[in-house]
Amino acid sequence: MITAAFEYARPGSVDEAQSLLNKYGADAKVIAVVAGDPDYERVRELSDLPRHLLDEIEHFFNVYKDLEPGKSTLTAGFEGSEAAWRVIEDSMNRMQNP
């Protein structure tokens, strides 16, 4: 089991379907591919990923809390790489300026 792994990655989108609403509010999830992986070398934007894969990702985030009593998620669609970079930059700013 890998508990933490670091790899160079290229964000493709923010799943505002991953801007999950939880008890703390929206919780954006960045979808990224490993930079240098030949299987994903052409992926630069959300539209470069197969629609079925996006549907699977959205479905996962719609149901992954179902088994936890009192918890649920609500997804709201995907945004592109510009939004992903904003989420990353905002997160980095919060880390540096708590």
C-alpha positions in Angstrom: 0.0 0.0 0.0 1.3 3.4 -0.9 0.3 6.0 1.6 2.1 8.9 0.0 3.7 9.2 -3.4 5.2 12.2 -5.2 5.3 12.4 -9.0 5.5 15.2 -11.5 2.0 15.6 -12.8 0.1 17.8 -15.3 -3.4 18.9 -14.1 -6.1 18.5 -16.7 -9.2 19.7 -14.8 -10.9 20.5 -11.6 -13.8 18.2 -11.2 -16.2 20.6 -9.8 -18.0 17.4 -9.8 -15.2 17.2 -7.4 -16.0 20.5 -5.8 -17.7 18.2 -3.4 -19.8 19.7 -0.8 -19.0 18.4 2.6 -19.5 19.8 6.1 -16.8 22.3 5.4 -18.2 23.5 2.1 -16.9 22.8 -1.4 -13.9 20.5 -1.7 -12.4 20.7 -5.2 -10.6 17.7 -6.6 -7.9 18.1 -9.2 -7.7 15.5 -11.9 -4.1 15.1 -13.1 -2.0 12.8 -15.2 1.5 11.7 -14.6 3.9 13.9 -16.7 6.1 11.7 -18.9 3.6 8.8 -19.0 3.4 7.8 -22.7 -0.3 6.7 -22.1 -1.2 10.3 -21.2 1.3 12.4 -23.2 -1.5 13.9 -25.4 -3.7 14.8 -22.4 -3.6 18.6 -21.8 -7.2 19.3 -21.2 -10.3 17.6 -19.8 -11.6 17.1 -23.4 -8.5 14.9 -24.1 -9.8 12.3 -21.6 -12.3 9.6 -22.7 -15.9 10.7 -21.7 -16.5 7.2 -20.1 -13.5 7.8 -17.8 -14.9 11.2 -16.7 -18.3 9.5 -16.1 -16.6 6.9 -13.9 -14.7 9.6 -11.9 -17.9 11.6 -11.4 -19.8 8.5 -10.3 -17.1 7.6 -7.8 -17.3 11.0 -6.2 -21.1 10.8 -6.1 -21.1 7.6 -4.1 -17.8 7.2 -2.2 -19.2 8.5 1.1 -22.4 6.5 0.9 -21.2 3.9 3.4 -20.3 6.5 6.0 -23.3 7.3 8.2 -24.5 10.9 7.9 -22.1 11.7 5.0 -22.9 12.5 1.4 -21.5 14.3 -1.6 -22.9 16.4 -4.3 -21.0 16.9 -7.6 -21.5 19.9 -9.9 -19.6 19.2 -13.1 -16.0 19.6 -14.4 -13.9 22.7 -15.2 -10.7 22.8 -17.3 -7.0 23.1 -16.6 -7.2 26.9 -15.9 -9.5 26.2 -13.0 -7.2 23.3 -11.8 -4.2 25.7 -11.7 -6.2 28.2 -9.7 -7.1 25.5 -7.2 -3.5 24.5 -6.9 -2.2 28.1 -6.6 -4.9 28.9 -4.0 -4.0 25.8 -2.0 -0.3 26.7 -2.1 -1.0 30.2 -1.0 -3.1 28.9 2.0 -0.1 26.6 3.0 2.3 29.5 2.9 0.0 32.0 4.5 -2.2 30.1 7.0 
